[in-house]
C-alpha cells in the first residue's frame, strides 16, 4: 500500500470523524498477487456500507503513487546514463531493429524475473529514437537517384570527409563479388573534378576496362576532338555515423551511370543499408546492455506504456 505523510493521514481521519464516518480495513486474500495485505475503507454509519477512500487519499498525495511516463533522450550516452539512474533488478531493454525507424526502449518497472515472474506495470520507460545524422540523411537523400554531372561532382566535393579508403580485405572481397574496382577517396575527388570540367560536353563512348572500371570518352560540342578520358570505379566506401553523435559505420556504395541524350546521369546506390543499420543498432543495444548491466531483447514490450 502506498504510504502517505502523517499529516495527510491525520487530515483524512479528522474528516471522517467530523462526518461521523469510520475507517476500517479489509484483509485481502493471500493467494491474490498485486494487492496490499490490507485495504482501508470508509464505513457509512447509517448504512454500514464500505466504500473506497482511494480518491480522497489521492487528493492529499504529495508525490505520485509510482513512477510513470516515457523519457526521450537524444544520444546513446544519455540513454545509458538515465537507465542506470532509474534501473531496478527487473528492468530490461528492448530494441526495435527496423532499419527505417530503429529505437531502444528501457522498461524500468518490467515484470519480475523471480518468484514465477510477478507482473509489474511497465509504465516507466526511457526511449531513444536513434536520430539520423546529417551526413547519413544527405547520402540517403541521393540514394538511387540520378544526378547530372554537375550535381554529382558538387555532391562528392561537399562530402569528401565521408569517403574512406578500402582496406585490402574489402577491396578483394568486393572485387570478387561484383568484379568492380573499389575507389580510394582521391580517385573520386579526381573523378568529380574531371566531371566538372566535362559538364558541358557530350559523351562519345563508354568502354569497360579489364580492371572492372569504365573509361568515359567525352567529346566537346561542335568539335570532332577525342575529348577527355576518365576512369570510373564501380564502388567506393563511406565511413559515416548513421545516427547523431554515434559511431561511424563503413558502407559500400555502388557507382552507376546512365547515358541519356549524350549526357551522363550518375547514380549512387548504398549497398544493403538495412543490414549495416541493423548491425549498428544491435551493437548499440549490446553496448547499452553492457553499460547498464541489464538484459536486452530484440522486439517490443507486451504492455502499452
Secondary structure, DSSP 8 states (H G I E B T S, - for coil): -----HHHHHHHHHHHHHTT-EEEEEE--TT-TTS-SEEEEEE-TTT--EEE-HHHHHHT-SS-SS--EEEEESSHHHHHHHHHHH--TT-EEEEE--TTS-EEEEETT---SSTTT------EEEEE---B-HHHHHHHHHBT-EEEHHHHHHHHHHTGGGEE---HHHHHHHHHHH---B--HHHHHHHHHHHHHTTTSEEEEEEE-TTS-EEEEEE-TT------EEEE-SEEEEEEESBTT--EEEEEEEEEEEEETTEEEEEEEES-HHHHHHHHHHHHHHHHHHHHT-EEEES--SS--
